[in-house]
Amino acid sequence: MKLLSIALTALASAGSVACAHTTPPAAPMPTGVTNAQPIDSITAADRLATAECQRAASCGTIGQGQPHTSMDDCLASAHQDADSELRQDKCPNGVDSTHLQTCESALAIESCSGIVNGFNRRLACRTDALCPW
């Protein structure tokens, strides 16, 4: 009985090895971001303006004697700038959602002053980065 058990185990193992070569290996998964979705330029401009003005508010540059007298003033100005950068002729297929999020993150962590102020934001928020298609 023990010999039969060993023989069956060996036979089962041989069968699984024999079948292993019939299935081709899976193709490697692509690296990088593959699921970025386009966002319309109006929505993207709203998000960029909001991120810009949240940063301005946290840096204390909104209010009397500041570059923007109110949050509404900041939003109007920032939205106009974003609209200009993301207009249809520069961004005909929409804004890349992943790059937009990277730009928003760069705005959120940007320091209020310093020698490299704005460098990461300028890299992350370039029109050609936001509109790669």
ROKOL-745960 format. One record per residue: residue number from 1; residue in one letter; x, y, z of N, C-alpha, C in turn. Coordinates in nm, 3 decimals, m for minus. Each point is the difference from the previous one (the first is absolute). Layout:
<pts>
> NUM,A,X,Y,Z,X,Y,Z,X,Y,Z
...
</pts>
This chain:
<pts>
> 1,M,0.082,m0.118,0.000,m0.082,0.118,0.000,0.088,0.126,0.000
> 2,K,0.109,m0.006,0.078,0.090,0.114,0.004,0.063,0.022,m0.136
> 3,L,0.034,m0.108,m0.070,0.059,0.008,m0.132,m0.099,0.062,m0.099
> 4,L,m0.127,m0.035,0.012,m0.103,0.057,m0.087,m0.013,0.150,0.024
> 5,S,0.006,0.043,0.124,m0.010,0.141,0.036,0.117,0.078,m0.059
> 6,I,0.119,m0.055,0.010,0.119,0.065,m0.055,m0.011,0.009,m0.152
> 7,A,m0.045,m0.106,m0.062,m0.014,m0.003,m0.146,m0.101,0.103,m0.047
> 8,L,m0.113,0.010,0.070,m0.102,0.099,m0.038,0.052,0.142,0.018
> 9,T,0.074,0.025,0.107,0.056,0.132,0.023,0.099,0.035,m0.110
> 10,A,0.085,m0.095,m0.037,0.098,0.022,m0.107,m0.071,0.025,m0.132
> 11,L,m0.103,m0.076,m0.028,m0.076,0.015,m0.123,m0.068,0.137,m0.006
> 12,A,m0.058,0.043,0.112,m0.066,0.131,0.005,0.101,0.112,m0.022
> 13,S,0.119,m0.015,0.060,0.104,0.101,m0.017,0.046,0.005,m0.144
> 14,A,0.017,m0.112,m0.061,0.044,m0.005,m0.140,m0.105,0.062,m0.091
> 15,G,m0.126,m0.022,0.030,m0.108,0.057,m0.080,m0.002,0.151,0.009
> 16,S,0.024,0.056,0.118,m0.002,0.145,0.013,0.120,0.063,m0.067
> 17,V,0.115,m0.071,0.001,0.118,0.051,m0.069,m0.023,m0.005,m0.150
> 18,A,m0.061,m0.106,m0.046,m0.024,m0.015,m0.143,m0.094,0.109,m0.051
> 19,C,m0.096,0.043,0.081,m0.095,0.102,m0.043,0.057,0.140,0.011
> 20,A,0.103,0.017,0.080,0.053,0.134,0.025,0.052,0.066,m0.127
> 21,H,0.050,m0.073,m0.094,0.058,0.060,m0.120,m0.104,0.043,m0.103
> 22,T,m0.125,m0.038,0.014,m0.100,0.033,m0.100,m0.056,0.141,0.015
> 23,T,0.015,0.063,0.115,m0.050,0.136,0.022,0.114,0.098,m0.022
> 24,P,m0.013,0.090,m0.095,0.108,0.097,m0.023,0.011,0.094,0.120
> 25,P,0.120,0.051,0.026,0.016,0.092,0.112,m0.079,0.128,m0.025
> 26,A,m0.046,0.060,0.108,m0.075,0.125,m0.011,0.092,0.112,m0.047
> 27,A,m0.056,0.091,m0.079,0.078,0.115,m0.045,0.029,0.089,0.119
> 28,P,0.117,0.062,0.002,0.031,0.088,0.113,m0.094,0.120,0.003
> 29,M,m0.034,0.044,0.120,m0.086,0.115,0.016,0.078,0.126,m0.037
> 30,P,m0.061,0.095,m0.068,0.070,0.123,m0.034,0.030,0.079,0.127
> 31,T,0.109,0.072,m0.003,0.036,0.082,0.115,m0.051,0.141,m0.022
> 32,G,m0.012,0.074,0.106,m0.046,0.138,m0.009,m0.151,0.010,0.010
> 33,V,m0.047,0.121,m0.014,m0.143,0.026,0.011,m0.066,m0.036,m0.131
> 34,T,m0.101,m0.083,0.006,m0.070,m0.040,m0.122,m0.147,0.036,0.004
> 35,N,m0.047,0.061,0.108,m0.142,0.024,0.011,m0.035,0.147,0.013
> 36,A,0.087,0.089,m0.045,m0.031,0.142,0.007,m0.120,0.029,m0.090
> 37,Q,m0.092,0.077,0.051,m0.120,0.034,m0.074,0.001,0.149,m0.032
> 38,P,m0.050,0.037,m0.118,m0.007,0.142,m0.031,m0.111,0.069,0.079
> 39,I,0.027,0.122,0.040,m0.097,0.085,0.071,m0.020,0.123,m0.087
> 40,D,m0.123,0.047,m0.009,m0.025,0.118,m0.083,0.073,0.121,0.059
> 41,S,0.035,0.094,m0.087,0.083,0.113,0.042,m0.070,0.092,0.100
> 42,I,m0.131,0.009,m0.003,m0.072,0.085,0.096,0.013,m0.056,0.141
> 43,T,m0.021,m0.131,0.014,0.014,m0.064,0.131,0.143,0.010,0.048
> 44,A,0.095,m0.022,m0.090,0.141,0.009,0.038,0.036,0.141,0.044
> 45,A,m0.050,0.101,m0.072,0.028,0.140,0.037,m0.059,0.031,0.138
> 46,D,m0.119,m0.051,0.028,m0.061,0.020,0.133,0.088,m0.060,0.109
> 47,R,0.048,m0.122,m0.024,0.083,m0.067,0.100,0.133,0.072,0.020
> 48,L,0.061,0.045,m0.109,0.126,0.072,0.012,m0.017,0.133,0.072
> 49,A,m0.106,0.072,m0.034,m0.026,0.129,0.066,m0.023,m0.021,0.149
> 50,T,m0.077,m0.101,0.036,m0.026,m0.029,0.141,0.129,m0.034,0.073
> 51,A,0.084,m0.084,m0.060,0.127,m0.038,0.063,0.091,0.122,0.016
> 52,E,0.006,0.084,m0.102,0.083,0.120,0.005,m0.046,0.095,0.111
> 53,C,m0.130,0.018,0.012,m0.051,0.093,0.100,0.003,m0.058,0.142
> 54,Q,m0.012,m0.130,0.013,0.019,m0.061,0.132,0.143,0.023,0.047
> 55,R,0.095,m0.014,m0.090,0.140,0.027,0.034,0.018,0.146,0.035
> 56,A,m0.057,0.090,m0.080,0.011,0.144,0.027,m0.057,0.033,0.138
> 57,A,m0.114,m0.059,0.034,m0.061,0.025,0.130,0.091,m0.052,0.113
> 58,S,0.059,m0.117,m0.019,0.086,m0.054,0.105,0.128,0.081,0.014
> 59,C,0.041,0.071,m0.104,0.119,0.084,0.004,m0.032,0.144,0.043
> 60,G,m0.127,0.029,0.020,m0.039,0.134,0.045,0.006,0.106,m0.108
> 61,T,m0.017,m0.039,m0.125,0.006,0.098,m0.109,m0.137,0.035,m0.056
> 62,I,m0.103,m0.018,0.082,m0.135,0.042,m0.036,m0.048,0.093,0.111
> 63,G,m0.045,0.117,m0.039,m0.051,0.097,0.098,0.047,0.141,m0.035
> 64,Q,m0.035,0.094,0.084,0.037,0.140,m0.024,0.152,0.013,m0.008
> 65,G,0.045,0.070,m0.104,0.143,0.022,m0.018,0.076,m0.119,m0.058
> 66,Q,m0.072,m0.104,m0.038,0.062,m0.120,m0.057,m0.030,m0.007,m0.150
> 67,P,0.065,m0.090,m0.070,m0.025,m0.012,m0.145,m0.147,m0.023,m0.036
> 68,H,m0.074,m0.067,0.089,m0.144,m0.023,m0.023,m0.075,0.051,0.123
> 69,T,m0.103,0.080,m0.026,m0.074,0.059,0.112,m0.096,m0.098,0.065
> 70,S,m0.039,m0.105,m0.073,m0.094,m0.098,0.055,0.022,m0.135,m0.069
> 71,M,m0.061,m0.102,0.057,0.007,m0.132,m0.062,m0.066,0.003,m0.137
> 72,D,m0.112,0.070,m0.013,m0.067,0.011,m0.131,0.090,0.067,m0.103
> 73,D,0.072,0.105,0.043,0.093,0.069,m0.089,0.111,m0.095,m0.045
> 74,C,0.052,m0.076,0.094,0.105,m0.098,m0.031,m0.053,m0.105,m0.098
> 75,L,m0.116,m0.054,0.029,m0.057,m0.104,m0.086,m0.024,0.051,m0.142
> 76,A,m0.051,0.122,m0.012,m0.025,0.057,m0.133,0.131,0.014,m0.078
> 77,S,0.103,0.051,0.065,0.129,0.019,m0.065,0.066,m0.133,m0.034
> 78,A,0.001,m0.091,0.095,0.062,m0.131,m0.022,m0.075,m0.079,m0.108
> 79,H,m0.131,0.012,0.000,m0.080,m0.071,m0.100,0.028,0.055,m0.139
> 80,Q,0.014,0.131,m0.011,0.031,0.061,m0.129,0.136,m0.050,m0.051
> 81,D,0.099,m0.006,0.090,0.132,m0.051,m0.039,m0.008,m0.146,m0.044
> 82,A,m0.071,m0.082,0.077,m0.012,m0.142,m0.033,m0.075,m0.020,m0.132
> 83,D,m0.107,0.078,m0.019,m0.074,m0.008,m0.126,0.090,0.031,m0.119
> 84,S,0.085,0.099,0.017,0.090,0.040,m0.107,0.099,m0.112,m0.033
> 85,E,0.050,m0.068,0.102,0.097,m0.109,m0.021,m0.064,m0.126,m0.054
> 86,L,m0.124,m0.025,0.035,m0.065,m0.126,m0.037,m0.103,0.016,m0.111
> 87,R,0.009,0.109,m0.073,m0.099,0.023,m0.105,0.006,m0.109,m0.107
> 88,Q,m0.105,m0.009,m0.077,m0.022,m0.109,m0.095,0.116,m0.020,m0.097
> 89,D,0.059,0.106,m0.051,0.108,m0.018,m0.098,0.128,m0.055,0.063
> 90,K,0.018,0.020,0.131,0.117,m0.054,0.068,m0.026,m0.138,0.059
> 91,C,m0.125,m0.029,0.023,m0.037,m0.124,0.071,m0.124,m0.062,m0.064
> 92,P,0.007,m0.036,m0.128,m0.120,m0.043,m0.073,m0.063,m0.130,0.050
> 93,N,0.078,m0.086,0.064,m0.053,m0.130,0.045,m0.023,m0.008,0.149
> 94,G,m0.003,0.113,0.066,m0.023,0.002,0.143,0.130,m0.003,0.079
> 95,V,m0.016,0.007,0.131,0.112,0.005,0.094,0.020,m0.138,0.060
> 96,D,0.125,m0.042,0.008,0.035,m0.129,0.059,m0.026,0.005,0.151
> 97,S,m0.089,m0.088,0.047,m0.041,0.003,0.141,0.117,m0.026,0.096
> 98,T,0.092,m0.086,m0.038,0.114,m0.030,0.087,0.092,0.120,0.011
> 99,H,0.027,0.065,m0.111,0.087,0.118,0.004,m0.069,0.116,0.071
> 100,L,m0.130,0.011,m0.014,m0.072,0.104,0.071,0.013,m0.020,0.151
> 101,Q,m0.013,m0.123,0.044,0.014,m0.029,0.143,0.142,0.030,0.048
> 102,T,0.100,m0.029,m0.083,0.139,0.031,0.034,0.018,0.150,0.014
> 103,C,m0.059,0.075,m0.090,0.007,0.146,0.005,m0.067,0.052,0.128
> 104,E,m0.118,m0.050,0.031,m0.070,0.041,0.122,0.085,m0.030,0.124
> 105,S,0.064,m0.115,0.001,0.085,m0.037,0.114,0.120,0.094,0.010
> 106,A,0.059,0.035,m0.114,0.113,0.093,0.000,m0.042,0.136,0.055
> 107,L,m0.119,0.044,m0.034,m0.051,0.126,0.054,m0.020,m0.009,0.151
> 108,A,m0.052,m0.111,0.045,m0.031,m0.016,0.143,0.125,0.001,0.087
> 109,I,0.111,m0.053,m0.051,0.120,m0.009,0.083,0.101,0.112,m0.028
> 110,E,m0.030,0.086,m0.094,0.092,0.108,m0.035,0.019,0.094,0.118
> 111,S,0.125,0.039,0.025,0.026,0.092,0.110,m0.047,0.140,m0.038
> 112,C,m0.022,0.081,0.099,m0.049,0.136,m0.024,0.112,0.094,m0.043
> 113,S,0.123,m0.034,0.031,0.113,0.083,m0.040,0.123,m0.088,m0.014
> 114,G,0.104,0.057,m0.050,0.123,m0.075,m0.015,0.052,0.006,m0.141
> 115,I,0.123,m0.044,m0.016,0.069,0.012,m0.128,m0.059,m0.091,m0.108
> 116,V,m0.056,m0.114,0.039,m0.057,m0.092,m0.098,m0.153,0.009,m0.004
> 117,N,m0.055,0.105,0.056,m0.144,0.018,0.002,m0.059,m0.013,m0.140
> 118,G,m0.089,m0.094,m0.017,m0.068,m0.017,m0.127,0.066,m0.094,m0.099
> 119,F,0.122,m0.044,0.025,0.071,m0.085,m0.097,m0.074,m0.131,m0.025
> 120,N,m0.034,m0.072,0.106,m0.072,m0.128,m0.017,m0.136,0.021,m0.065
> 121,R,m0.065,0.109,0.038,m0.131,0.029,m0.059,0.013,0.026,m0.150
> 122,R,0.101,0.077,m0.038,0.019,0.029,m0.143,0.029,m0.128,m0.078
> 123,L,0.074,m0.091,0.059,0.025,m0.128,m0.067,m0.127,m0.084,m0.010
> 124,A,m0.072,m0.011,0.110,m0.118,m0.087,0.005,m0.119,0.058,m0.076
> 125,C,m0.006,0.130,m0.009,m0.119,0.065,m0.057,0.022,0.055,m0.140
> 126,R,0.104,m0.042,m0.067,0.022,0.043,m0.139,m0.117,m0.046,m0.086
> 127,T,m0.036,0.080,m0.097,m0.110,m0.037,m0.089,0.030,m0.131,m0.073
> 128,D,0.125,m0.020,m0.042,0.032,m0.124,m0.072,m0.004,m0.122,0.091
> 129,A,0.014,0.020,0.132,m0.016,m0.112,0.094,m0.148,m0.029,0.025
> 130,L,m0.079,0.105,0.010,m0.143,m0.017,0.027,m0.075,m0.048,m0.123
> 131,C,0.049,0.035,m0.117,m0.068,m0.034,m0.125,0.095,m0.077,m0.092
> 132,P,0.036,m0.123,0.036,0.099,m0.074,m0.077,m0.052,m0.061,m0.130
> 133,W,m0.130,0.000,m0.021,m0.055,m0.069,m0.117,m0.005,0.091,m0.120
</pts>
